[in-house]
Amino acid sequence: MPEQQIQSPQRAAVPVVAQTPARKPTGAGNAAAAEAVQKKQDAELAVEAATQTGTESGKVAEAEGEAPQIQVSAGSFVKQGLSAEVFGLALTAFRTAWAAKQTRKSIFTVIDFSQPSDQKRIYVIDLAEGKLLFQELVTHGSKSGGRMATDFSNKEGSNQSSLGLSRTAETYQSAKFGGAALRIDGLEKGFNDQMRNRAVVMHQADYATPAAIAANKAGGVSRLGRSQGCPALDPKVAGKVIESIKNGTLIFTYAPDPNYLAKSAYLKGGPSR
């Protein structure tokens, strides 16, 4: 969604009043009148200065891109299955990226790979409104694991999912996937910065549906189908989710991976700008 630009209020022009040459006071009455005129002029100048200061302050705040007022806490979506530990880490990554001016949008997506694939483990949240917009099924890569995703990679051809903070980019119509697909740029060097080169995109897939879970369960394992590393969604919701998060929102993909948790700059507050 295009961001709305907040315009600083325009300052109304202060009218310039033509003044007649002051006459030399000839008595107490004239002196009082002259003093009243001077006070009026001083007041007009004070209003002018205050208005100008307020306008400049608004410009500075807009230029600095103040962070949105986050209306959630780490435990806001525990009932929906998103643990306080995972969402707390996600919020840390979001705040770090905002400070680095890597996003200016409050829509935030969390993919929680500590949950099995037959559970709805992708969460799209409006941080400024404190609302959960979507909670859906999402796949992991075929080489990342079966029901659970346990192995992750940043390498092309690995067919594994990548961990870390990423940012959505442009959409395109994909003949391969039969609908809209969303390109994603990884922000974490060594963990997911090859996502675009690997053609890891968000797209719809028939193997990301409750029917796919049921079919696999009949074969002995309750799980979704698997992708080549892409976060694929149920076709019934994929278009709506993609439309909501495209063009510059952040995605935090989590798993309890010790290497990632120890080395992620976004969890330590210091990514490159």
Residue, then its C-alpha position, 0 to 999 in steps of 0.5 A: m500500500p502506498e504510504q501516506q505522506i503527512q504534510s506540514p500545515q501551511r502557515a497563513a500569511v500574516p497581513v501587512v498593514a500599511q502604517t501612516p507616519a507616526r505623529k509626535p505625541t502631544g499629550a498623555g492620550n497620544a502617548a498611550a495610543a502609541e504604546a498600544v500600537q507598539k504592543k500590537q506590532d510586538a504581538e504580531l511578530a511573536v505569532e509570526a515567530a511561533t508559527q515559523t518554529g512550529t512549521e520547521s519542527g514539523k519538517v524536521a520530524e517528517a525528515e527524521g521519520e519518527a517510528p510508528q507508535i507500536q500498539v503491541s507487546a511481545g505477548s500480544f498474540v500468544k493465544q494465536g500461537l505466536s510466543a512472546e519469545v519469538f515476537g519479542l525477537a521480531l520486534t527487536a529486529f523491526r526496531t533495529a531496521w527502523a532505526a537504520k531507515q530500512t523501512r517506513k511501514s508499520i505492516f510486519t510479517v513474522i514466519d515462525f518455523s519453530q511451529p510445524s507446517d500443519q499449523k498457521r505459522i505466518y502472521v501479518i500484523d499492523l503494529a501501529e493499529g495493534k491488529l493481526l491482519f492474517q494468520e495462515l499456513v506457509t511452507h518451508g523448503s523441501k530440504s529444510g525438513g519434513r513436518m518441522a523446518t530444521d535446516f536453513s541455507n542462503k545458497e542457491g540450489s539448496n532448496q532450503s528456507s532462509l532465516g532472518l529479516s527481509r524486506t518485500a519488494e515488487t510483485y509480478q504475474s507468474a505463469k509458473f505459479g499461476g498468479a501474483a508473486l512477491r519478490i523479497d530482498g534478504l537484509e542479513k548477510g550470510f543468512n538471507d541476502q541471496m534470496r533475490n538471486r535464488a528467486v525466493v518469492m512468496h507465491q500461491a501453491d496447491y501444496a500449501t492448503p489444508a487439503a495437502i495436509a490431509a493428503n500427507k496425513a493419510g500417508g503418515v505425516s501431518r504436514l504441508g507440501r514443501s517448496q524450493g525455499c519459497p514461503a508459499l501460501d494457500p491460493k485462497v489467501a495468497g493474493k490478499v496477503i501479497e497485496s497487503i505486504k508488498n513494496g517495503t514491509l519487513i518479514f522476520t523468519y524465525a527458527p531456534d537456530p543457535n548460529y542465527l540467534a548468536k550472530s544476527a546483527y538485527l537482534k543486537g541492534g547494529p545492521s548496516r544502513 
